[in-house]
Amino acid sequence: MDGCCFSKFQDKPKLLKARNKPVRALAISSQKADKAIKVGILGASGYTGVELIRFIANHPYFGISLMTADRKAGQSIASVFPHLITRDLPDLVAVKDADFSSVDAVFCCLPHGTTQEIIKGLPTGLKIVDLSADFRLRDINDYNEWYGQPHKASELQKEAVYGLTEIYRNKIQSARLVANPGCYPTTILLPLVPLLKARLIGLQDILIVSNSGVSGAGRSAKEANLYTEVSEGIFSYGITRHRHVPEIEQELSDAANSKVTVSFTPTLMPMSRGMQSTINVQLAPGVSVVDLKQHLKGFYEKEEFVVVLPDDQAPHTKYVQGSNGCHINVFPDRIPGRAIIISVIDNLVKGASGQALQNLNLMMGIPENTGLSCMPLFP
């Protein structure tokens, strides 16, 4: 599809609104047969794949025409996810057998290290949002160092746009390939990038502890993720060497126009989904905690999905569960000159599939909140 992808599907123009800006889009039926833009989901049998199915089911313009899952090839999606038994969806096929002739865009939900060669082999006219880490690091040497293998699509890496929607919206709109951010980086970058750009916090001594639900580890069978291994306890992992570190530092360094190194410790929590990052930062000279909060409130004032909470309300993962929201607040540290920032998301939504859909909406010329304005699940 060309840069004006959505225009060729137009029927009756309808004026929609995205971030207080008028956007031309379609007035078309939400019925599956009438959905104008056909999307494929590569790796549909995982958690991020099934979250995409959940959101696209109520999307007025996207319809799923292709789903792959190599180990589940030939099966119906209802046999893999019984809660989808009422949905009219194509059966799963192996990637090698996939027919992309009737597909306009692809979500790639495959494991890290497997995506590069597959995307390299896709038709060049497809819009692609990659949920793996394979195109997030602009320096392929960093990829080699942190992921332990050479990058196999260096030319594609040059055109990939990092998909932190609220920060890189303009670049995403014209992109063909978007590298969807990791879940941990999303919780960290949304509060820190605006503060670093405004030079309100120091570049040194950024200390981050992030807690994630077990779904962040994926759906494949692993001993460490068994119920008896995870329940009634917490544990940190990837200490000093978690693969999201170079992604976090890449984006923070860009925002600061200077090298930024962080202390990052991820921790697995005994819950299915949800993520919280607690970030301790040094205030720039003459800057107060109130200044940080006011700047974030102004920066995200017109954003639907990023909310700076009032007063001293602490963000809670329960209050964003199942939604594309990110809740942030800022608190004074007991140590003078420092602040504590807390940021929460649903790791499978804003940390993965929700942000991916937000990005593809932009890429296709559709208001970015389309299909995503659902309430959080509570309790």
C-alpha positions in Angstrom: 0.0 0.0 0.0 1.2 3.5 -0.7 1.7 6.4 1.8 -2.0 7.4 1.5 -3.0 3.9 2.4 -6.4 4.6 3.8 -7.6 6.9 1.1 -8.1 4.1 -1.4 -10.6 2.4 0.9 -12.7 5.6 1.3 -16.4 5.3 0.8 -18.4 8.0 2.6 -16.0 10.5 4.3 -16.7 11.1 7.9 -14.9 13.7 10.0 -13.3 12.0 13.0 -11.2 13.6 15.7 -7.7 12.5 16.9 -5.9 14.5 19.5 -8.1 17.5 18.8 -7.1 17.4 15.1 -9.6 16.6 12.3 -8.8 13.5 10.3 -10.5 12.3 7.2 -11.6 8.7 7.6 -14.3 6.3 6.5 -17.9 5.7 7.6 -18.0 2.0 7.0 -19.6 -0.9 8.7 -17.9 -2.7 11.6 -19.1 -6.0 10.2 -16.3 -8.3 9.3 -17.3 -8.5 5.6 -17.1 -4.8 5.2 -13.9 -4.1 7.0 -11.7 -2.4 4.4 -8.2 -3.0 5.7 -7.0 -6.6 5.9 -4.4 -7.4 8.5 -2.3 -10.4 9.3 -1.0 -11.5 12.7 2.2 -13.5 12.6 2.5 -15.5 15.9 -1.2 -15.3 16.7 -1.1 -18.1 19.3 0.9 -16.0 21.9 -0.4 -13.5 24.4 0.3 -10.4 22.3 -1.3 -12.1 19.3 -4.5 -12.8 21.2 -4.6 -9.3 22.6 -4.5 -8.0 19.1 -7.4 -10.2 18.1 -9.4 -8.9 21.1 -8.9 -5.2 20.0 -9.3 -5.8 16.3 -12.6 -7.7 16.9 -14.2 -4.3 17.7 -12.1 -2.2 15.2 -14.4 -0.6 12.6 -11.8 -0.6 9.7 -9.4 -3.6 10.4 -10.3 -7.2 9.6 -8.1 -10.2 10.2 -7.5 -12.2 7.1 -4.4 -14.1 8.0 -3.0 -15.7 11.3 0.1 -17.8 11.6 1.4 -20.1 14.4 3.9 -22.7 13.2 3.3 -25.1 16.0 -0.5 -24.8 15.8 -0.7 -24.7 12.0 -4.0 -26.2 10.8 -5.9 -25.5 14.0 -8.7 -23.1 14.5 -8.0 -20.2 16.8 -10.8 -21.4 19.1 -8.9 -24.6 19.7 -5.9 -22.6 20.9 -8.0 -19.9 22.8 -11.4 -21.4 23.6 -12.7 -17.9 24.7 -12.7 -17.0 21.0 -15.1 -19.7 19.9 -17.7 -17.2 18.8 -15.4 -15.3 16.5 -15.3 -15.9 12.8 -11.6 -16.0 12.1 -9.2 -17.8 9.7 -7.5 -21.0 10.7 -3.9 -20.8 11.8 -1.2 -21.5 9.1 2.6 -21.8 9.2 4.5 -18.7 8.1 6.0 -20.5 5.1 2.4 -21.2 3.9 1.0 -17.7 4.5 -0.6 -16.0 1.5 0.0 -12.2 1.8 -1.8 -11.3 -1.5 -4.9 -10.1 0.3 -3.1 -8.5 3.3 -2.5 -4.8 3.7 -0.7 -4.7 7.0 1.0 -7.2 9.4 1.6 -7.4 13.1 4.6 -9.5 13.8 4.4 -11.2 17.2 7.2 -13.7 16.7 10.1 -14.3 19.2 13.2 -12.2 19.2 15.8 -13.3 16.6 13.3 -14.9 14.3 11.6 -11.8 12.9 14.4 -10.2 10.8 14.5 -12.8 8.0 10.7 -13.2 7.9 10.1 -9.4 7.6 12.8 -9.2 5.0 10.9 -11.7 2.9 7.5 -10.0 3.1 6.0 -8.0 0.2 7.5 -4.5 0.2 4.0 -2.9 0.0 2.9 -4.1 3.4 2.8 -1.9 6.5 4.5 -3.7 9.4 4.5 -3.3 13.1 7.0 -5.6 14.8 6.4 -6.4 18.4 9.8 -8.2 18.9 13.0 -6.5 19.8 14.6 -7.2 16.4 14.4 -3.6 15.0 14.4 -1.5 18.2 18.2 -0.9 18.4 19.4 1.4 15.7 23.0 0.2 16.1 23.2 -3.4 14.9 26.4 -3.8 16.9 24.3 -3.2 20.1 21.9 -5.9 18.9 24.7 -8.3 18.4 26.1 -7.6 21.9 22.8 -7.8 23.8 21.0 -10.5 21.8 24.0 -12.7 21.1 23.6 -13.0 17.3 24.3 -10.8 14.3 21.5 -8.8 12.8 20.2 -10.4 9.6 18.4 -7.4 8.1 20.6 -4.4 8.5 19.1 -2.5 5.5 15.6 -2.8 7.0 17.0 -1.6 10.3 17.8 1.7 8.7 14.2 2.4 7.8 12.6 1.1 11.0 11.0 3.8 13.2 10.9 3.3 17.0 7.2 3.2 17.9 6.8 5.1 21.2 3.6 6.7 19.9 3.3 9.8 22.0 6.9 10.7 21.3 7.4 9.7 17.7 3.9 10.2 16.3 5.0 12.2 13.2 7.6 9.7 12.1 5.3 6.8 12.7 2.6 8.2 10.4 4.9 8.0 7.4 6.7 4.7 8.3 6.5 1.4 6.6 8.2 -0.6 9.4 7.6 0.3 13.1 9.6 -1.3 15.9 7.1 -1.5 18.7 8.7 -0.6 22.1 9.3 -3.1 24.8 7.0 -3.1 27.9 9.6 -2.0 30.4 10.9 0.8 28.2 7.4 2.1 27.6 6.8 2.6 31.4 10.2 4.3 31.7 10.4 6.4 28.6 7.0 8.0 28.8 7.8 9.9 31.9 11.6 10.4 31.4 11.9 11.5 27.8 9.9 14.7 28.3 11.8 15.5 31.5 15.2 14.9 29.9 14.3 17.0 26.8 13.4 19.9 29.1 16.6 19.4 31.1 14.6 19.1 34.4 16.5 16.1 35.7 20.1 15.0 35.9 21.7 12.5 33.5 23.4 10.6 36.3 22.0 8.3 39.1 18.8 7.3 37.3 17.7 4.3 39.3 14.9 2.1 38.0 13.1 -0.9 39.6 10.4 -2.4 37.4 7.8 -5.1 38.4 6.1 -7.2 35.7 3.3 -9.8 35.6 4.2 -13.3 34.4 2.6 -12.8 31.0 5.6 -10.6 30.1 7.6 -13.8 29.8 5.4 -15.2 27.0 3.2 -18.2 26.7 5.8 -20.9 26.0 6.2 -23.6 28.6 9.1 -22.8 30.9 9.8 -24.3 34.3 10.6 -20.9 35.9 7.1 -19.7 35.0 5.1 -22.6 36.5 2.5 -21.7 39.1 4.4 -23.3 41.9 7.6 -21.5 40.9 6.1 -18.1 40.6 3.2 -17.9 43.1 3.7 -16.5 46.7 7.0 -15.0 45.9 8.9 -12.4 43.8 12.3 -12.4 42.3 14.6 -10.2 40.2 16.2 -11.4 37.0 18.4 -10.1 34.2 20.2 -8.0 36.8 22.5 -5.5 35.0 22.1 -7.4 31.7 18.4 -7.3 30.9 17.9 -6.9 27.1 15.7 -3.8 27.5 18.7 -1.8 28.9 20.2 -0.8 25.5 16.7 0.2 24.3 16.1 2.4 27.3 19.5 4.0 27.2 19.3 4.6 23.4 16.1 6.6 23.8 17.1 8.5 26.9 20.4 9.4 25.3 18.6 10.8 22.3 16.3 12.8 24.5 19.2 14.2 26.5 21.6 14.7 23.5 24.2 13.0 25.7 25.0 9.5 26.8 22.7 8.3 29.6 23.4 5.1 31.6 20.8 3.8 34.0 20.6 1.3 36.8 17.7 -1.1 35.9 16.4 -4.0 37.9 13.4 -6.0 36.6 11.4 -8.1 39.0 8.8 -10.8 38.3 5.6 -10.5 40.3 3.0 -13.3 41.0 0.3 -11.8 38.8 -0.9 -12.4 35.3 -0.5 -8.9 33.8 0.5 -5.4 34.8 3.7 -3.5 35.1 5.1 -0.8 37.4 8.3 1.1 37.1 9.6 3.1 40.1 12.2 5.6 38.9 14.4 7.6 41.2 16.0 10.7 39.6 18.2 13.7 40.5 16.5 17.1 40.1 18.4 19.6 37.9 19.6 22.7 39.8 16.8 25.1 40.7 14.1 22.5 39.7 11.4 21.2 42.1 9.2 18.1 42.2 6.3 20.4 41.3 8.1 21.5 38.2 8.5 17.9 37.0 4.8 17.1 37.6 3.6 20.3 35.9 5.8 19.7 32.9 4.5 16.1 32.5 0.9 17.4 32.9 1.4 20.0 30.2 3.2 17.5 27.9 0.5 14.9 28.1 -2.5 17.3 28.5 -4.1 16.4 25.2 -3.1 12.7 25.2 -5.9 10.1 25.7 -3.8 7.3 27.0 -1.1 8.9 29.2 -2.5 10.4 32.4 -0.6 12.3 35.1 -2.5 11.6 38.3 -3.6 14.3 40.7 -2.2 15.1 44.1 -0.4 12.2 45.8 -2.4 9.5 44.2 -0.2 6.5 43.6 -0.5 4.7 40.2 -1.9 1.2 40.5 -1.7 -1.6 37.9 -5.3 -2.6 38.5 -6.5 0.8 37.2 -5.0 0.3 33.8 -5.6 -3.4 33.4 -6.8 -4.4 30.0 -6.5 -0.8 28.7 -4.0 1.1 26.6 -3.5 3.6 29.5 -0.3 4.7 31.3 -0.7 6.3 34.7 2.1 8.4 36.1 2.8 10.4 39.2 5.7 12.2 40.8 6.7 12.3 44.5 9.4 14.0 46.5 12.1 11.7 47.8 13.2 11.8 51.4 16.7 12.6 50.0 16.8 16.3 49.2 17.1 17.1 45.5 15.7 13.8 44.3 12.3 12.7 43.0 10.4 9.4 42.7 8.4 8.8 39.5 5.9 5.9 39.4 4.6 4.7 36.0 2.1 1.8 35.4 0.8 0.1 32.3 -0.8 -3.2 31.3 2.3 -4.9 29.8 0.2 -6.7 27.2 -1.6 -3.6 26.0 0.3 -0.3 26.2 3.4 -2.4 26.6 2.7 -4.4 23.5 -0.5 -5.0 21.5 -2.4 -1.8 22.3 0.5 0.4 21.4 1.0 -1.7 18.2 -2.6 -1.1 17.2 -2.2 2.6 18.1 0.8 2.7 15.7 -0.8 0.9 12.8 -3.8 3.2 13.1 -1.4 6.1 12.6 0.4 4.4 9.7 -3.0 3.8 7.9 -4.2 7.4 8.4 -6.8 6.5 11.0 -7.3 8.3 14.3 -4.9 6.5 16.6 -7.4 5.7 19.4 -9.6 3.7 17.0 -10.5 0.3 18.6 -8.6 1.2 21.8 -11.0 3.4 23.8 -12.1 0.5 26.1 -12.4 0.9 29.9 -9.9 -0.8 32.1 -11.0 -4.2 33.6 -11.9 -3.8 37.3 -11.8 -5.6 39.7 
